[in-house]
Amino acid sequence: MPTRTLSDSLAFFVARKLHGALGAPEICFALPDGRSVGPEEGAVASVHFQDARAPLALAFDPQLAFGDLFVAGRIRVEGSLVDLLCVTNDFPADVGLRSRLGGRIRPPASWRQALGRATRNARHHYDAGNEFYALWLDERMVYTCAYFETPGMSLEEAQVAKLDLVCRKLRLRPEQRVLELGAGWGALALHMARAYGARVRAFNVAQEQVAWAREQAEKQGLASRVEFVLDDWRNATGRYDAFASVGMLEHVGPGHYAELGRVIDRSLAPDGLGFVHTIGRSQPHPLNRWIAKRVFPNAHPPALSEMMRIFEPRDFAVLDVENLRRQYALTAQHWLDRYRANRRLIAERVREETARAFELYLAGTVAAFRSATLSLYQVVFTRARNDAIPWTRADLYRA
């Protein structure tokens, strides 16, 4: 029998207590001294602690510490990381010694998205560079939920289908003017101009993304129809026939929804249509603390009730709401598969800690949408008195 230290005994004690506090899940905790807690056979996955202090760190603040320990290489997961995270999504948020000892865990400050801070938050996530994202996104660099008309579609096909679905929901026509806030690498704006003949003004605070989008516009001969603006959404001016925001609302923060409503109100023509595509929740709840602290600073996926703070004060009427939760689970699985297939190349471009962080984040995204912890809402709206809209929405889904 190997000689065990006091640290080993404490680690085993803490691991047992934590496993019990979590409801004895089908997860195996494997300790550095060779002992284990939980089922060794039939477990969803095994969490291997690489040092005796790691169980105590996890037990103190599980939601934050799991990610930090994984990124630091202090825990290793055998089995399906996605399945493990699906199980942990059901754990109560207040599990951990910190909460039991009376330590106050502040939710992420999702209101802190003021002018300037939003730019810093975007840089935090996108500083890895365009080449890094190109290794696991589709060829158009679309970093939002795809639309799989059939589950067997490729990611490239599904992303084009999503871009087209957005345009159909806005019922775009040639020469209409569109304001897009949060343009990413520009795929939607370019599609609107190329496939529908629209004229688009697209705002983004991420400099590398804007440079890439402008280059694509020049290559595709669309520079006269699409203007990519390196600026905060609050500075948008002009009058437009349509408004679109895809994947930005998560980073606006509920404290700024009224402000966003004012921007839309001053921008949208009387008979214009608006479209918001966002990660959300079935009820108000803060984002996972590790994601909000380490990956997307201060992000917040809104419930539909929270989103109404954008629409109700400005007398906007919601025309259509669709939840594409399962579509996002499949999209994120494609991203994760491509990420893992290119893991060696990724490790050459970013630090190993960054590479592990993104793998955990992508696996967590798959798990969150599979387990319905998160939803994906597409909301179409217009001014309440606008009667210049189709009688039904059947045309959206006709070939």
Beta strands, then each sheet from edge to edge (+ up, - down):
strand 1: 27-30
strand 2: 36-37
strand 3: 45-49
strand 4: 75-79
strand 5: 177-181
strand 6: 199-204
strand 7: 226-230
strand 8: 240-246
strand 9: 268-280
strand 10: 316-323
strand 11: 375-383
sheet 1: 2+ 1- 3- 4+
sheet 2: 7+ 6+ 5+ 8+ 9+ 11- 10+
end
